[in-house]
Structure formats: structure tokens, C-alpha cells
Amino acid sequence: MTSEMAPEMERRIFIRDLRLQVSIGIHDFEKDGPQTVVVNVDLLLGAAEGAHGDRIANVLNYDVVHDGIVALAKSRHFNLQETLVEAILDLCLGQPGVIEARVSTEKPDVYKDCRVGYEAVRRRTAG
């Protein structure tokens, strides 16, 4: 089967359960030190422009996304999970080939009986 006849394929890259220590929260006690935040990212990629040839230069390197999220999380204090998620969405949609990003964060230590979080999906605008 030639590449011209290959069926269309949806491609995704994901990062799951990335546990980070983040300065986040609006309460005084939350500003005293970092909290655990769990980040999940799912990236929908556009159609491949050609065969990847088993070369990292021809695909989205998830190290760039991972390391970018880690650096972002350490960069400043975030009052809201929503703000952190929006910043991660900006980072992800700035990567070549990413057409949609779904990002969630959760703070697993806020309550003893559940995890709380925020999730947003954004699609790259045309142009």
C-alpha cells in the first residue's frame, strides 16, 4: 500500500499524570509553599506532511512540551488553575502541527474525599 492510498489517521500526543510542585492558590495558606498539581495534556495533530522516517526532527518532540510545562509551572505564582491551564494551552498550541489541545489540572490534596480540577479544550484558529 502506498502512502497515497493509506487511510487517514488521527494522531495524538499525550502526557498523563505529570505531577508538579506549583505555587498556586488564592488562600494565604496556599501562598506559603507549593502544592502538588497533576497535569494531563492531549494534543491533536494535523495531517502528517510526509513520512516521519523514524526521525525525531520529523515529529513533535514531546520533550519540548513536557519541559515547557515544567518550566511554566515553576515560573511564577498562579492564583487559579484556570490561569495555569490557559498558559499550558498557549504553550501547546504554539507547537508546530498541533491543531487542538485539551489540558487539565487537578489539585489532589485539597480535599480528603476527592480531587478537584479544571479542564479546557482549545482549537488553533485558522490563519
Buried (B, 14 or more C-beta within 10 A) or exposed (E): EEEEEEEEEEBEBEBEEBEBEBBBBEEEEBEEEBBBBBBBBBBBBEEBEEEEEEEEEEBBEBEEBBEBBEEBBEEEEBBEBEBBBBBBBBBBBEBEBBBBBBBBBBBBEBEEEEEEBBBBEBEBEEE
